[in-house]
Amino acid sequence: MKIQHSVRYDAPVGEVYAMLTDPAFRERASQAQEVISLDVTVEGESVNIDMVQPNTDIPSFARKFAGETSHAIQAEQWSQGTTAEFSVTIPGKPGSITGTRRLVADGDATLDTFDGEATARIPLIGGKIEKLIADKLKDGWNTEHGVGVAWLEGNR
């Protein structure tokens, strides 16, 4: 399933990139998503977020496959502070997300965009699971955006 998502920050690209590669910001944004466990690693232009989240917000048919919690590993490999190869893997489960995250100048602001694909290799219900994965990514991105707006305003 194709995924496109975009949020806007009232800050220049360099500030948004600095925020997205700051471990303290990523920890705060992840905690806002009610993670159970979290490990954030930033090395150069590589950002890795290893997290476990509760599955209280997914339908029961999906919980059968996902379990009570979901372990996800988000990886971003940035290039020149504007483009990242982005992936989310779900260890032991047949779902993933891959795509490209871009920071695009929009006047004095920055558009943070994602173009990618969610896949779930499960016969008969794979499409429904892909939609759930895509929706969960968008919800997480929107939560991260809310934390990011506050962060850029100095609320750290």
Legacy VTK file of the C-alpha trace (Angstrom):
# vtk DataFile Version 3.0
C-alpha trace
ASCII
DATASET POLYDATA
POINTS 156 float
0.000 0.000 0.000
1.394 3.382 -1.007
1.841 5.944 1.758
2.216 9.692 1.380
2.284 12.021 4.341
3.464 15.556 4.997
3.697 17.922 7.959
4.890 21.541 8.102
7.266 23.136 10.585
7.637 26.909 10.981
11.432 26.650 10.964
14.166 26.383 8.331
15.335 23.005 7.041
18.588 23.104 9.038
16.747 23.510 12.348
14.289 20.727 11.531
17.123 18.405 10.517
19.023 19.210 13.736
15.884 18.384 15.725
15.248 15.107 13.875
18.816 13.967 14.526
18.801 14.938 18.214
18.427 11.824 20.419
16.644 13.835 23.131
13.982 14.953 20.647
13.488 11.427 19.300
13.130 10.082 22.838
10.540 12.726 23.712
8.592 12.144 20.472
8.631 8.377 21.019
7.508 8.722 24.634
4.576 10.833 23.419
3.542 7.726 21.455
3.279 5.783 24.732
6.138 3.372 24.071
6.790 0.615 26.602
10.511 0.407 25.856
12.795 2.562 23.766
16.369 2.731 22.503
17.384 5.706 20.344
20.755 5.729 18.594
22.058 8.598 16.471
25.440 8.172 14.803
26.333 10.783 12.213
23.469 10.814 9.731
21.984 7.507 10.938
18.986 7.503 13.271
17.703 4.216 14.717
14.731 3.913 17.029
14.032 0.502 18.556
10.687 0.561 20.367
7.904 -1.557 21.783
4.370 -0.141 21.801
1.092 -1.499 23.153
-1.461 -2.646 20.572
-4.483 -1.355 22.437
-5.597 0.739 19.466
-5.812 -1.958 16.781
-8.790 -4.162 15.869
-8.987 -7.621 17.406
-8.472 -9.407 14.050
-5.081 -7.674 13.737
-4.125 -8.268 17.370
-4.273 -11.989 16.577
-1.232 -11.495 14.317
0.418 -8.585 16.098
0.021 -9.678 19.708
-0.501 -7.406 22.694
2.568 -5.321 21.810
4.482 -4.435 18.647
8.256 -4.307 18.412
9.372 -1.951 15.639
12.758 -0.752 14.479
12.740 2.562 12.625
15.868 3.428 10.641
16.664 6.662 8.832
19.839 7.182 6.818
20.104 10.903 6.084
22.018 12.474 3.218
22.955 16.159 3.073
20.462 17.004 5.808
17.487 16.893 3.467
16.747 13.306 2.401
16.579 10.042 4.321
16.042 6.471 3.286
13.421 5.390 5.811
12.367 1.946 6.974
10.366 0.332 9.725
10.816 -3.373 10.320
8.717 -5.460 12.662
10.921 -8.334 13.859
9.214 -11.703 13.614
6.200 -10.284 11.771
5.462 -10.104 8.035
5.034 -6.326 7.861
7.318 -3.421 7.006
7.480 0.138 5.720
10.062 1.527 3.305
10.347 4.887 1.647
11.983 8.283 1.494
11.678 11.137 3.973
12.450 14.618 2.645
12.824 18.037 4.213
11.789 20.664 1.679
12.089 24.425 2.163
8.747 26.228 1.932
9.643 29.892 2.341
10.817 30.240 5.956
9.184 26.922 6.835
9.944 23.256 6.146
7.766 20.518 4.734
8.634 17.105 6.198
7.344 14.619 3.626
7.237 10.848 3.337
6.644 8.766 0.230
6.756 5.030 0.693
5.008 1.734 0.935
3.626 -0.513 3.660
3.712 -4.250 3.043
2.193 -7.147 4.950
2.611 -10.610 3.527
-0.444 -12.251 5.061
-2.861 -14.136 2.796
-6.387 -12.709 2.527
-5.981 -9.872 5.051
-2.624 -8.396 3.995
-4.307 -5.291 2.568
-6.131 -4.591 5.835
-2.914 -5.041 7.812
-1.049 -2.737 5.406
-3.676 -0.051 5.994
-3.295 -0.448 9.770
0.502 -0.187 9.466
0.191 2.929 7.276
-2.318 4.539 9.654
-0.083 3.791 12.650
2.859 5.435 10.863
0.799 8.545 10.066
-0.505 8.760 13.640
3.046 8.464 14.963
4.273 11.082 12.516
1.516 13.476 13.598
2.412 12.915 17.254
6.083 13.521 16.446
5.044 16.720 14.641
3.204 18.006 17.712
6.270 17.387 19.865
8.432 18.965 17.148
6.409 22.170 17.001
6.805 22.584 20.766
10.512 21.666 20.567
11.198 24.291 17.895
9.364 26.872 20.035
11.873 26.136 22.819
9.805 23.724 24.934
12.473 21.118 25.527
LINES 1 157
156 0 1 2 3 4 5 6 7 8 9 10 11 12 13 14 15 16 17 18 19 20 21 22 23 24 25 26 27 28 29 30 31 32 33 34 35 36 37 38 39 40 41 42 43 44 45 46 47 48 49 50 51 52 53 54 55 56 57 58 59 60 61 62 63 64 65 66 67 68 69 70 71 72 73 74 75 76 77 78 79 80 81 82 83 84 85 86 87 88 89 90 91 92 93 94 95 96 97 98 99 100 101 102 103 104 105 106 107 108 109 110 111 112 113 114 115 116 117 118 119 120 121 122 123 124 125 126 127 128 129 130 131 132 133 134 135 136 137 138 139 140 141 142 143 144 145 146 147 148 149 150 151 152 153 154 155
